[in-house]
Amino acid sequence: MPSVTIFLAFFFLLFASAITAQNNTNPPTDAPTEAAGPTLDTGDTAWILCSTALVMLMTPGLSLFYGGMVSRANVINTLMLSVVTMGVITVEWVLFGYSLAFAPGTPGMGDFRWGGLKEVKAYEPNTDYAPTIPHLLFCMYQLMFAIVTPAIISGAVVGRMKFVTWIIFVFIWHIVVYDLIAHMVWGIWTETQVVNGVEESVTRFGWLKERGAIDFAGGTVVHISSGISGLVAAILVGKRTKGSKEDIAFRAWNIPFTVLGACLLWFGWFGFNAGSALGANGLAAIAFANTTIAAGSGFLTWILIDGILYRKATAIGASSGAVVGLVAITPAAGFIVPGFAILFGLVSVSFAYLAVRVKKKINLDDSLDAFSCHAVGGIVGAFMTGLFATKEVNEFGANGAFYGNPKLLGEQVLAIVIAVIVSGGLTALILLPLKYIPFLGLRVLKVEEEKGLDEKYHGERINISMRNLGLDKDKEKGEKRDEKSSD
């Protein structure tokens, strides 16, 4: 395919230019000593190595969570929409993504000084971000966040978006949306400036961070950005075609897949939140506790609502409730007293459940509820962080409105609004041109959608008979109903 060839050629041209840059990750000739500068902590380093692996597990976990909820003709394609980000974003991150997101620059975006991982050292820390672990490890840890974020978006467009277009979209989206928001929320660097003939060190911040907004592990950066982008993508790509022979009422083909995926996400989220303490310490323990408390609260809240409304406790619903609770606690995990995490799960799932019902009423096809779970959960979590955050938990955080500082709530609301506008607006600006490029386009043909995308894009399919799924019985019942109605 010409479009694939052109894209790959451009991709690897950038890679070839990047690897020519000097890279300072080789062992130094002189072993670093305490007198030479900040000392790396082996315990902190070990914990962040483990956390990096845990967060990496979240992407395949998400693919299973999504993959179990689609028809059997789209399972492999749904898995690939998620896991392909592990390749695309890794290369983007190494080339320039990490530099744009975290390097010194302007309040809106970093510069290219760390492109190709230049000056990202393995034997020295970056004291602005994490003074006790290698800078290279911090870069790799953040890479795992960067990978899972666009994978979340895929839940809004499964079963109908072109695979090549998806890859191109992910690459561009990450540069103009994720890197931008990450720098505004998390960016920090030290500059030397001359004042009255004397050199002084001055600390600079990303725009939202400088204003005082806080986001412990990515409620705004990861979940609001991906959830809002998923909503825009669902609208622009359009609704799924009904009537597919392979997809009876869009039935979930493998609910155990979804439950397993949710459990892997819950497991990986300990690295996501507790790892964001960037050390093996008490703050990590607080974030760890908040994470599982909010997930458990969200899990039970969804079951309770299902039970009240339908007298049933669905496995997909309970799994979704746990994920929403995890999303909501993400911005607050290292800022709040653990008992309040129960409220984060309860409130966020209540709003997410309402969003799912509204979505169905207005006939919006956000296929796997990327918006309802991640955008709504992230917005509720960021807002509640502005209420419950306290410096008693984290001296580097801020007091919220319930601790005498209503200004934090205002800054959290501003950060939410900016994230919604930036991610939604820029996603539309990326997708609209792709939609009208003749050899690309966003959506597959109707006949391809009805057959399923596994064989078309991957040459593979799930070989399970309709009898094993119980679909033959549904078909027989439908035929009998047709016969009776005709009589």
Disulfide bonds with the S-S distance in Angstrom:
none
